[in-house]
Amino acid sequence: MPYEWSIYPSTKIDPKLIELSKGDSLQARLLVNRGITNPNLAKYFFDFQDLSFSSPLEIPEMDKAFARVVRAIESKERIVVFGDYDVDGTSSVALLYRAFGFLGIKIDYYIPNRFHEGYGLNKEAVSKIKNDLNADLLITCDCGISNFIEVEFANSLGLDVIITDHHSIPEFPPPSIANCNPKTLDVEHPLHYLPGVGVAFELASLILDKFLDASEAHACKNDLLDLVALGMVADLAPLKSENRLLTLKGLEVLSSTSKKGLQELLKISGVEIDPDAEHIGFGIAPRINAVGRLNDAQTAVRLMITDDEDEALELARELDLNNKERQVLCSEIYDSAIEKIQNNPKILENNVIVLADENWHHGVIGIVASRLVESFNLPVFMIAIEGDIAKSSVRSIDVNDLDLFKEMQEIQKKTNLFEKFGGHQMAAGFSVKKTNLQNLIDSINLHFKNKLANLNLNKKIKIDTSLSLNEVNEVLVTRINRLAPFGIGNPAPKFVVGPLKIARTKALGKDGKHLKLFVQEEGSKILVEAVIWNRAEEFLDSNKVGDKLVFAFSPRINDFMSMKSMQLDIKDWQKPEDIEMNKFFARFKKNTKAEV
């Protein structure tokens, strides 16, 4: 599906942003384009070396959580940490396990089985934690905020509960000792966007500062930052404000991590030095997620807490094998979903894609949902039917006023068909009885057909500014990368260039899904390398060598066998006659000119 190109509005830049960027107006413009207009928040991109972490006690109810943990430690009570089975949840559990370990305290942990227990707390798990593990205090990580009934049940057993979570807060939060959730903070607060592992780190910081001297506490907290970066990037947390500070410091720690399991996982992922956000997102995180999607996520926690080299290697290999199996399953389910849509194109008329099947593995349908969102730019509900219960993973699109959790709350108020549901603006999940499934599907279709009826749902690409090809060089990439790591809330900058002539092409990859181009400006003999990912067939269907195109791209340095070269990472393309060139480029030039 081609993109609809749009330009960021010409918002006035605060002179203080120009000052912070040391006169680099392009950097300042890129921040403004990402909604970072407040100089205090922009400091996290320019002066973060001089910034200090916010106090964990700024998170509401963190003081109550801290006081209860201190009492548990001083009274030698049994503590159990309960976490979700994804990277954010397992890294949170590993982080708290290691934090208590620094104090010489052995705690237990519990990761629910995705297939037998599902997401979040459940009464059976609470009973085991209380009766089998003899727990006095239960701390949740990356889950729990939607578990009112389960926390109430824990209380009835004499088990105290602390919730550390970041998911959307329901109308009736659970009756725990403390609900520590950064979403209760103002959106401009530096801690607002923390994921689950970030909240766990804040609690751990308080504990370490309480029981260790300052230098030892600092060293222990620093040692935990690789786990913070891992969970932060994997959970697609916005990489701005304090998230950016934690991620940058965490990536630095990860590059020389002392954790045996992470060392082996980096090697098996093909990342041996200087891991970055992209390495985590595409290499490390999928391997950790895969074991929770297909088997038992406790394996992932063991990998992150082991100090035994042999066990670390064995666990890393197990995660890698699970990931290969996950890739096969995802491909099969994606093909099955596409076939359903092709056989019934009316599915797309509801402004949402809702698909269900008894042969789908519910552990991987979330990944397939994300792929379908990319293909069709519609919210996607993927539902795996397992016996009498159907379980769903839901992914959304970036549209104003669309919040998955709130939409599901509205659907629940109208139908009361969800057995359980939870999530946040862009991702969610639920379970429903099979007997109620069709009624729920009809309700979802009707809700989104009305909700998105008058919105433009074309795929969109936001362009920062225009460049000439000779402006695309290593200096430009260096300037841009000062704002990295890129991700949610801080997308990689995108530019337009052209028209460029296609000098030659070359297929990439075993299946030829990718394409390498060599392009040049009119009157120039200099060829520049460009790459198109996953859209080779689409490109070659309508373009050939000798054609001239305008490209939307992100610049990067290709470092292959110690040979560096400029590369255009192509996001989309248009024929010059299909866009109003003068008007289009004039607006870019008015926005800002890149001073290279």
QUIFEN-V73169 format. One record per backbone hydrogen bond with DSSP energy under -1.0 kcal/mol. CO is the residue of the C=O (numbers start at 1). NH is the residue of the N-H. E is the energy in kcal/mol with one decimal. If there is no record, write none. Layout:
co:nh:e
CO:NH:E
CO:NH:E
//
This chain:
co:nh:e
4:461:-1.9
6:463:-2.5
9:11:-2.4
14:17:-1.9
14:18:-1.2
15:19:-2.1
16:20:-2.5
17:21:-2.1
18:23:-3.0
19:22:-1.5
21:24:-1.2
23:25:-1.4
24:28:-1.9
25:29:-2.6
26:30:-2.6
27:31:-1.9
28:32:-2.2
29:33:-2.6
31:36:-2.6
32:35:-2.0
35:37:-1.3
38:41:-1.0
38:42:-2.2
39:43:-1.3
41:44:-1.2
42:45:-2.3
43:47:-1.7
47:50:-1.7
48:51:-1.1
55:58:-2.1
56:59:-1.9
59:62:-2.1
61:65:-1.9
62:66:-2.8
63:67:-2.3
64:68:-2.0
65:69:-2.2
66:70:-2.6
67:71:-2.0
68:72:-1.9
69:73:-2.5
70:74:-2.8
71:75:-1.9
72:77:-3.0
73:76:-1.1
78:136:-2.8
78:137:-1.9
79:108:-2.0
80:139:-2.5
81:110:-2.7
82:141:-2.6
86:90:-2.9
87:91:-2.6
88:92:-1.5
89:93:-2.1
90:94:-2.5
91:95:-2.2
92:96:-2.3
93:97:-2.6
94:98:-2.4
95:99:-2.4
96:100:-2.6
97:101:-1.6
98:102:-1.9
100:105:-2.5
101:104:-1.8
108:81:-2.3
110:83:-1.8
113:117:-2.8
113:118:-1.6
122:126:-2.3
123:127:-2.4
124:128:-2.1
125:129:-2.8
126:130:-2.1
127:131:-3.3
128:132:-1.9
128:133:-1.8
129:135:-2.0
136:160:-1.9
137:80:-2.4
138:162:-2.9
139:82:-3.0
141:84:-1.3
144:147:-1.8
147:151:-2.2
148:152:-2.4
149:153:-2.1
150:154:-2.3
151:155:-2.5
152:156:-1.6
154:159:-2.6
155:158:-1.3
160:138:-2.8
161:177:-2.8
162:140:-2.8
163:180:-3.2
164:142:-1.2
174:176:-1.9
178:163:-3.0
180:165:-2.0
181:184:-1.8
182:185:-2.0
186:189:-2.2
189:192:-1.9
190:242:-1.3
191:194:-1.7
195:199:-1.7
196:200:-2.3
197:201:-1.9
198:202:-1.9
199:203:-2.0
200:204:-2.6
201:205:-2.5
202:206:-1.6
203:207:-1.9
204:208:-2.7
205:209:-2.4
206:210:-1.6
207:211:-1.9
208:212:-1.7
213:217:-2.8
214:218:-2.3
215:219:-2.0
216:220:-2.3
217:221:-2.6
218:222:-2.4
219:223:-1.8
222:225:-1.2
224:228:-1.4
225:229:-2.6
226:230:-2.0
227:231:-2.3
228:232:-2.7
229:233:-2.4
230:234:-2.0
231:235:-1.9
232:237:-2.1
233:236:-1.6
238:240:-1.6
240:243:-1.3
241:245:-1.2
242:246:-2.7
243:247:-2.5
244:248:-2.7
245:249:-2.0
246:250:-2.4
247:251:-2.8
248:252:-1.6
249:253:-1.8
250:254:-2.7
251:255:-1.7
253:256:-1.2
254:257:-1.4
259:263:-2.3
260:264:-2.1
261:265:-2.2
262:266:-2.5
263:267:-1.8
264:268:-2.5
265:269:-1.4
266:271:-3.2
267:270:-1.6
276:280:-2.0
277:281:-2.7
278:282:-2.3
279:283:-2.1
279:284:-1.7
280:285:-2.9
284:288:-1.6
285:289:-3.0
286:290:-2.1
289:293:-1.7
290:294:-2.0
291:295:-2.3
296:299:-1.8
297:301:-1.3
298:302:-2.5
299:303:-2.0
300:304:-1.6
301:305:-1.2
302:306:-1.8
308:312:-2.4
309:313:-2.3
310:314:-2.2
311:315:-2.7
312:316:-2.5
313:317:-2.1
314:318:-1.9
315:319:-2.4
316:320:-2.0
317:321:-2.3
318:322:-2.2
319:323:-1.9
320:324:-1.8
321:325:-2.0
322:326:-2.4
323:327:-2.1
324:328:-1.6
325:329:-2.2
326:330:-2.6
327:331:-1.9
328:332:-2.2
329:333:-2.6
330:334:-2.6
331:335:-2.1
332:336:-2.0
333:337:-2.6
334:338:-2.6
335:339:-2.1
336:340:-1.9
337:341:-1.9
338:342:-2.6
339:343:-2.2
340:344:-1.1
344:347:-2.2
345:348:-1.7
346:349:-1.5
347:350:-1.1
348:351:-1.2
353:381:-3.5
355:383:-2.4
357:385:-2.2
361:364:-1.8
364:368:-1.5
365:369:-2.5
366:370:-1.8
367:371:-1.7
368:372:-2.3
369:373:-2.1
370:374:-1.9
371:375:-1.8
372:376:-2.8
373:377:-2.7
379:353:-2.8
380:395:-2.2
381:355:-2.5
382:393:-2.2
383:357:-1.7
384:391:-2.7
386:389:-1.7
388:434:-3.1
389:386:-3.0
390:432:-2.3
391:384:-3.1
392:430:-1.3
393:382:-2.5
394:428:-2.0
395:380:-2.8
397:399:-1.5
399:402:-1.9
403:407:-2.7
404:408:-2.6
405:409:-1.9
406:410:-2.0
407:411:-2.2
408:412:-2.4
409:413:-2.1
410:414:-1.6
411:415:-2.2
412:416:-2.1
420:431:-2.2
422:429:-2.1
423:168:-1.7
425:404:-2.3
426:396:-2.1
427:424:-3.1
428:394:-2.9
429:422:-1.9
430:392:-3.0
431:419:-3.0
431:420:-1.1
432:390:-3.2
433:436:-1.6
434:437:-1.1
436:440:-2.1
437:441:-2.9
438:442:-2.4
439:443:-1.9
440:444:-2.8
441:445:-2.6
442:446:-2.2
443:447:-2.5
444:448:-2.4
445:449:-2.1
446:450:-1.8
447:451:-2.6
448:452:-2.3
452:455:-1.3
459:4:-3.3
461:6:-2.2
463:8:-1.3
465:496:-1.4
468:471:-1.6
469:472:-1.2
471:473:-1.2
473:477:-1.9
474:478:-2.2
475:479:-2.2
476:480:-2.6
477:481:-2.7
480:483:-2.2
481:484:-1.2
487:490:-1.7
488:239:-2.4
490:487:-1.9
494:464:-3.4
495:553:-2.6
496:467:-2.6
497:551:-2.7
500:549:-2.3
501:520:-1.6
502:546:-2.7
504:518:-2.1
506:516:-3.4
508:514:-1.4
513:536:-2.3
514:508:-2.4
515:532:-3.0
516:506:-2.2
517:530:-2.7
518:503:-3.0
518:504:-1.2
519:528:-2.7
520:501:-3.0
521:524:-2.1
528:519:-2.7
529:568:-2.2
530:517:-3.3
531:570:-2.2
532:515:-2.5
535:539:-2.3
536:540:-2.6
537:541:-1.5
539:542:-1.1
539:543:-1.0
544:547:-2.0
547:502:-2.5
549:500:-3.0
550:574:-2.3
551:497:-1.8
552:571:-3.0
552:572:-1.5
553:495:-3.0
554:569:-2.9
556:567:-2.1
558:565:-1.5
560:563:-1.7
563:560:-2.1
565:558:-3.2
567:556:-2.1
568:531:-2.7
568:570:-1.1
569:554:-1.8
572:552:-2.6
574:550:-3.0
575:578:-2.0
576:579:-1.2
579:581:-1.7
580:584:-3.2
581:585:-3.1
582:586:-2.3
583:587:-1.8
584:588:-1.4
585:589:-2.6
586:590:-1.9
587:591:-2.0
588:592:-2.2
594:596:-1.1
//
